[in-house]
Amino acid sequence: MRRLRVLARYDSPVREASGLCVFTLGGREHLAVVGDRRPIVAWAPLEAGAPGEWTECDVAHVAGAPDNIGQFEGVADAGEGRLLVLGEEPAMLILVDPVAGRCLGWWSISVTDLPDFQELWDRDDNSRGEGVLPLADSRVLIVKEKDPVLAVELAPPGEPSSVAWKGVGEAWRIPAGNTLTVSHWAEVADAPGDLSDCEPVAGRVLAVSDQDRCLVELVREGESVSVGKRIALDKAIDKPEGLAVTASGDWFVAMDAPDRAGAIVEIEPFRY
């Protein structure tokens, strides 16, 4: 199987990176990364396709942040210079304006009304949400890591299940209150051993597998979710946990590495 080659290596501002995304500030694309060691978001402008100087925001100490922030597992572009951060335990979402140093909202993930789902969700509090993607109508797609791998759609309380993942790439609308509930969930058919970060690419949703060292396309058909195309990664990439793709087609992967040196790599883009 052909593998996407490593083109360049860059030092990560965080150890044990767990999520990566591209977002726009002042009309310029930036990389943002989180790790599961400390509750910080770091970002850097992309300069000639490479990350420039990194800036950090300690989310635990910004205005409006919740008291019980745990480790971060994912980060996504929420539009308008905002970042949506996924915490694993306690399971919550935090909307951050990193430049202003403000929390714009936070939401606990409620699963108590769905006993079948709750049993799967609570099997291991270290294998819950790993990937996050904002959707239309204040909804959010969460990818549960493993045992089993699940695709989970969250919505404001009382909202019904959607029929598709809509609004990918649009500015996220802030929900009222501080709770999001599960509106749809499905075990991902034909999934690899685990999945972590997810990223919108060319109208599709791609997710990263650490164990299988690959990218997979997540395909939703009604109530079902399955794996479509699989894309193998360079064997030099160890423990990939973050994926980001720029508008100009540059692809980056972040590795869950204790050493920050070379832990973010640019990879050969995949051509659909």
C-alpha angles and dihedrals in degrees: 000000000000114000130209106250127228109250101179141356129222133184115254120229090219135051119237095015112212105175140023136183144160120241136168129246121176092349092305128109118241134185117233125193138182131191135198096238099071134013095247136123117212126192139179135184117251108241115188088339096309130099113257128199114341124230123196134212120194099216094192090067103040121111113277097014118146118252099235104057113161131183120320120238105170145017131193140180109260094180130248092061093302130130127208110212124197120214118198105203114046088028107232146132123231124194111210137188095203097188094051091039094232137134107224095190144329134211133196115220109238119203102157096105092061109060095178091052093041091056090056094041094050098046091097123005088203092059102055128102115000105154129046133190126173116230137187123288094031091297127140134201114221125188114211109216106228151315080086119002107228136185107215128188116203125199140167112285114284096020115130126234116281122229096227142010099266132179098032108169095017125118107275118242112228112241121226119249128014103279136080122188134203110267097171136004136174137174107247108245117225091008121165120245092284143352130209130162121027129202136184111242124175093335093313134100116237124189132193126237116204095186096047095035094227147103121244133195114234112217122194119198110176108300095349131084124194141165116263121174119015119208118195120220130219111278088233088071108091121195099349110202106156134055130186130171123191127219089251091055104259113147124208132184126194121209129215094236130151088217114067094205111112092348094136115061134185110224136197107274119246114237116215 
